Amino acid sequence: MTAATAAASAAKAEVAPVGDRGRGWRRKLAYALLIAYALLMFVPFAWTVITSFKTLPDSVRLTIIPEPFTTAAWEYAFTNLTPSVVVLFANSLFLATVVTLTNLVLGSLAGYAFARLRFPGREIMFLLVLATLMIPDQLRLVPVYILFNGIGLTRGLGEYVAVILVLAVSATSIFLMRQYFLTIPRDLEEAARIDGAGFFTTFWRVMLPLATPALAAVTILQFQGTWNGFFWPVVFLKETSHLTLPVGLTFFRLSGGFGTNWPPLMATVVIATVPILILYLFFQRYFVEGIAASGVKG
Amino acid sequence: MTGVAAAKPAARINARKEALAGYSLIIVPMIFFLVLQIGSLLLAAFISVWDWHVVRGPVEFVALDNFARMFSDPIFHQAARNTVYYALVWVPLTMAVGLSLAVVVNQKIRGQTFFRAAFYFPAIASSAAITTLWLFLVSDQGLFNDLRGALGLNPIFQFLGFGPNHDWIGDYRTALNAIIVLNVWTTSGTFMLFYLASLQSISNEVYEAAAIDGATAWKAFRHITFPLLRPGHFFVATVGLIGALQLFDQSYIAGGASGAPANALMTIVLYLYNALFIQILPGYAAAVGIALFVIILGGTLIQRRIFGSTPAW
């Protein structure tokens, strides 16, 4: 505190060499705090990885190097868990891929129509789409469940269909695509139209290729959102062989008898997180832009 | 003259073609929105005034009985208290941390991109993965208890009434606060990004003028940055509040649908889930959903009062 005030008053005195020294000292302290805080972001994940290579008695000890080092927890996760993490991984990948694709197709089609085509009722329908962002997702739980239960989507493979339908197109996807299409100059489109291209050809050949950054943002946002998603999967996926990684992880801990068997649980946490981590490392820009642009994440 | 007259029907045909193309592009997404969003909202209101059977549908019209039941249900009261407490503590805390991080990484510092990416990092993991890892860290024999022991902090915790092997989420007195800390940690990076977007809209000239007037960094923050960020505060507070009132994942992942331990983690949405899948009372669950909607609407309106008129975003 006194150091900070001293540095501040020294800074005011401008020419005093003490000021420079004070500032340097403060700068170092600031960096030390920043690095310490950044470490705080990573330590829990590092601890997860370390624990996954420990034995159960060793997992509750404050040691950084597993003693003994063992891959038993990983073998357990792959061979002894029911359902196996391989099944969970496949389910997560399947749902995330399908939901991403439906959002790309439906989002870009509707986004293009809302941005570029003139038709009666366009503004009111776009407002309606945006207004759904205000409806809390969980308010839809009872009606959607009753509806889907009535048409057989809460049993067997219908469980997957239910999750896909409820996530098939989000207002965010339409919004991101529309905003991007609005930034593309009209000249390009008109040139295509003069050459005799119809609306669909113009969309497919001219507009869509130009919208790659928006398509990438929707892909990242939807893939990550669905891969990590919890609410709708836990509502609809009741057969254990249908569970995704997040729901399966919770199932193991709550009812699968793995309450405090931490090493295999931590191995599963790593498996659930690594695909998104890889996406983040490669496409960090889109994560940040998508979040900043949409501003809608529960 | 004749040229214009001839062009008119052609233009009309073109306009009709364009409208047709427009409708055919939006019809599938609009069906989704009309049935699964708007329609389900109306259906929820309808179900809430019935004694509804999951398979057989409406059994008996009960008017507002489901709502009356909710108001006299002690577990719903607990859920509402927990949810409001969570929102009142978590939103300001996460805003404060997020704003601090944003102000720091907005400075000309070395490794700016790295720090931004690092602070956002916990937000990329799934709620299930991060909550499970948190349950491990703050369990009775977890890293947190080990570290405070190793650092010699146990006398302080002892003084506050927590033993050396306190189970932070297992004990109903600390469970919700442990979830708050978890979610501040995971979400402050997201709030940082929101605030950064807002900070970058403040022009540098304002700060230069302040520096000439001899304002210290703190004074510049207190009297320039903070007030000018009002649209940012409003946005972050609204998004945060709506998210907070929908707390579900962490509660369910930690204690299942019963809100264990001892209803400490029971939230409104968890109770909604509980009413549908454990009590199997769709009509009652729908009423809880309507109550959630009203609470969220009320909360955002109060917030609008606090932050003044709607900013342009």
Chai-1 contact restraints between the chains, C-beta under 6 A:
chainA,res_idxA,chainB,res_idxB,connection_type,confidence,min_distance_angstrom,max_distance_angstrom,comment,restraint_id
A,A8,B,T216,contact,1.0,0.0,6.0,A-B,restraint_1
A,L34,B,F115,contact,1.0,0.0,6.0,A-B,restraint_2
A,A38,B,A118,contact,1.0,0.0,6.0,A-B,restraint_3
A,M41,B,A118,contact,1.0,0.0,6.0,A-B,restraint_4
A,M41,B,F121,contact,1.0,0.0,6.0,A-B,restraint_5
A,M41,B,P122,contact,1.0,0.0,6.0,A-B,restraint_6
A,P44,B,L133,contact,1.0,0.0,6.0,A-B,restraint_7
A,P44,B,L137,contact,1.0,0.0,6.0,A-B,restraint_8
A,W47,B,L143,contact,1.0,0.0,6.0,A-B,restraint_9
A,T48,B,L133,contact,1.0,0.0,6.0,A-B,restraint_10
A,V60,B,Q141,contact,1.0,0.0,6.0,A-B,restraint_11
A,L62,B,D146,contact,1.0,0.0,6.0,A-B,restraint_12
A,L106,B,V28,contact,1.0,0.0,6.0,A-B,restraint_13
A,L106,B,P29,contact,1.0,0.0,6.0,A-B,restraint_14
A,L109,B,L25,contact,1.0,0.0,6.0,A-B,restraint_15
A,A110,B,I26,contact,1.0,0.0,6.0,A-B,restraint_16
A,A110,B,P29,contact,1.0,0.0,6.0,A-B,restraint_17
A,A113,B,G22,contact,1.0,0.0,6.0,A-B,restraint_18
A,A113,B,L25,contact,1.0,0.0,6.0,A-B,restraint_19
A,A113,B,I26,contact,1.0,0.0,6.0,A-B,restraint_20
A,L117,B,E18,contact,1.0,0.0,6.0,A-B,restraint_21
A,L117,B,A21,contact,1.0,0.0,6.0,A-B,restraint_22
A,L117,B,G22,contact,1.0,0.0,6.0,A-B,restraint_23
A,R118,B,E18,contact,1.0,0.0,6.0,A-B,restraint_24
A,F119,B,A19,contact,1.0,0.0,6.0,A-B,restraint_25
A,F119,B,G22,contact,1.0,0.0,6.0,A-B,restraint_26
A,V129,B,F33,contact,1.0,0.0,6.0,A-B,restraint_27
A,T132,B,F33,contact,1.0,0.0,6.0,A-B,restraint_28
A,T132,B,Q37,contact,1.0,0.0,6.0,A-B,restraint_29
A,I135,B,Q37,contact,1.0,0.0,6.0,A-B,restraint_30
A,I135,B,L41,contact,1.0,0.0,6.0,A-B,restraint_31
A,P136,B,Q246,contact,1.0,0.0,6.0,A-B,restraint_32
A,P136,B,L292,contact,1.0,0.0,6.0,A-B,restraint_33
A,P136,B,I296,contact,1.0,0.0,6.0,A-B,restraint_34
A,Q138,B,V269,contact,1.0,0.0,6.0,A-B,restraint_35
A,Q138,B,L272,contact,1.0,0.0,6.0,A-B,restraint_36
A,L139,B,A44,contact,1.0,0.0,6.0,A-B,restraint_37
A,L139,B,G289,contact,1.0,0.0,6.0,A-B,restraint_38
A,L139,B,F293,contact,1.0,0.0,6.0,A-B,restraint_39
A,R140,B,S40,contact,1.0,0.0,6.0,A-B,restraint_40
A,V142,B,A44,contact,1.0,0.0,6.0,A-B,restraint_41
A,V142,B,I47,contact,1.0,0.0,6.0,A-B,restraint_42
A,V142,B,L276,contact,1.0,0.0,6.0,A-B,restraint_43
A,V142,B,P282,contact,1.0,0.0,6.0,A-B,restraint_44
A,V142,B,A285,contact,1.0,0.0,6.0,A-B,restraint_45
A,V142,B,A286,contact,1.0,0.0,6.0,A-B,restraint_46
A,V142,B,G289,contact,1.0,0.0,6.0,A-B,restraint_47
A,P143,B,S40,contact,1.0,0.0,6.0,A-B,restraint_48
A,P143,B,L43,contact,1.0,0.0,6.0,A-B,restraint_49
A,P143,B,A44,contact,1.0,0.0,6.0,A-B,restraint_50
A,V144,B,S40,contact,1.0,0.0,6.0,A-B,restraint_51
A,I146,B,P282,contact,1.0,0.0,6.0,A-B,restraint_52
A,A168,B,F32,contact,1.0,0.0,6.0,A-B,restraint_53
A,V169,B,P29,contact,1.0,0.0,6.0,A-B,restraint_54
A,V169,B,F32,contact,1.0,0.0,6.0,A-B,restraint_55
A,F199,B,A21,contact,1.0,0.0,6.0,A-B,restraint_56
A,N228,B,S126,contact,1.0,0.0,6.0,A-B,restraint_57
A,F230,B,S127,contact,1.0,0.0,6.0,A-B,restraint_58
A,F230,B,A128,contact,1.0,0.0,6.0,A-B,restraint_59
A,F230,B,D249,contact,1.0,0.0,6.0,A-B,restraint_60
A,P246,B,S126,contact,1.0,0.0,6.0,A-B,restraint_61
A,P246,B,A128,contact,1.0,0.0,6.0,A-B,restraint_62
A,L249,B,A128,contact,1.0,0.0,6.0,A-B,restraint_63
A,L249,B,T132,contact,1.0,0.0,6.0,A-B,restraint_64
A,T250,B,A128,contact,1.0,0.0,6.0,A-B,restraint_65
A,T250,B,I253,contact,1.0,0.0,6.0,A-B,restraint_66
A,L254,B,G256,contact,1.0,0.0,6.0,A-B,restraint_67
A,W262,B,F136,contact,1.0,0.0,6.0,A-B,restraint_68
A,L265,B,T132,contact,1.0,0.0,6.0,A-B,restraint_69
A,V269,B,A129,contact,1.0,0.0,6.0,A-B,restraint_70
A,V269,B,T132,contact,1.0,0.0,6.0,A-B,restraint_71
A,V269,B,L133,contact,1.0,0.0,6.0,A-B,restraint_72
A,A272,B,S126,contact,1.0,0.0,6.0,A-B,restraint_73
A,A272,B,A129,contact,1.0,0.0,6.0,A-B,restraint_74
A,T273,B,A125,contact,1.0,0.0,6.0,A-B,restraint_75
A,T273,B,A129,contact,1.0,0.0,6.0,A-B,restraint_76
A,I276,B,I124,contact,1.0,0.0,6.0,A-B,restraint_77
A,Y280,B,I124,contact,1.0,0.0,6.0,A-B,restraint_78
A,Q284,B,A117,contact,1.0,0.0,6.0,A-B,restraint_79
A,I291,B,L193,contact,1.0,0.0,6.0,A-B,restraint_80
A,A292,B,L193,contact,1.0,0.0,6.0,A-B,restraint_81
A,A292,B,A197,contact,1.0,0.0,6.0,A-B,restraint_82
A,G298,B,G243,contact,1.0,0.0,6.0,A-B,restraint_83
